[in-house]
Amino acid sequence: MSIGEILKVGLIDTVLGMGTVFCILIFIAFCIWLMGRLCAPKQAAAAAPAPQAQAAPVSTASDGLSPEIVAVITAALLQQIRDEQGEAAAEGYIVRNVRRAQWKHI
């Protein structure tokens, strides 16, 4: 066999192999699309009007905190986070504590 014939056979083998793989990938993509269409919830159920939620009665949490106290604590935490992010954004990253990690050996 000459070099030209060897290259011709190699090119044919490459095209056949890549074509086969490409066709199989298209088939797999079609199967995934079909499974998505068959297993998807029906759109008619989503078109039905949703029931309106009733307002829950205001009560204290199980740990005895009223909703007003929870709101105040949440607002304070959010303000603290904003203050820290503003400081870090103005000055760059701030490292406050560096210590060696304690790793447990298994």
N, C-alpha and C positions, 0 to 999 in steps of 0.2 A: 504494500500500500504506500502510496505517496503521501507527502505531508498535506497536500491539498485535499485528498480523500479523507484523511484522518480529521482535519479541521471541519470538513463538511459533515462527517458523522457526528463529531462533537457538537457542532452547532445544532444539528437536528435533535440530538439527545437533550440539549439544553432547552430548546424551544418546547419540545414535548414535555419535559419535566416541569418547567415553569408554567406552561399552559395548564397542565393537569392540576398543579397546586392552586393556581388562580381560579380555575373552575370549582374546585372543592371549597375554596374560601367563599366564593359567591354563593354556593349552595348552603354553607353553614350560616352565612349572613341572612339568607332567605329564611332558613329554619328559625333563627332567632327572631326575626321580624314576625313570622307567622305565629310563633309561640306568644309573643307580646300581644298580638292582636286577639288571639284566642283566649288568653288568660286575663286580659284587661277587664276591669269592672265595667258594667254597662253604663252608658252616659245617661240613660233615661232615669236612673236612680238619682243622679246628681241634679237633674232638672227639677225634681220635686222640691217644693218650698221647705226650707229648714224650720223646725219649730223654734220659736223664740225662747231664749233662756229667761227664767224668772230671776229676779234679783234675790240674792242670798241675804238672809237676815244678818245684821251686824252683830257679831259676838266676839268674845275674847278667844284668843288662841288657847290651845291646850296647855301652854306653859303659863297662862295668866296674863299675857301682854295684850293690851287693847290694840286695835288697828291703828290708832293715832300714834302710839308709841313705836310701833313697827315702822310707820311712815317716817317718823322723825329719825330713827336710827338709820334707816335706809338712805335718807337724804344726807345725813352726816357722813356716812360711808362713801357715798358718791362724791361729795365735795372733797373729802380727803384724797380719793383716787384722782380727781381732777387736779388738785393742788400738786400731788406728787408727779403726775405726768407733765404738768406745766413746768415744774422745776427741772425735770429730767430733759425735757425738750429744749429748755433754755441753756442748760449747761452740759448737755451730753449725758452719757450713762454715768451713774453714781454707784460705786461699789461700797457698801456699808459694812459688810462682814464677809471675811474670807476664812474658811477653815477646811481642814482636810476631811474628805468624806470617809465614813466608816463603812467598809464593805464587809458583808458576811460571806465567808467561804462555805461553799456547799460541800 
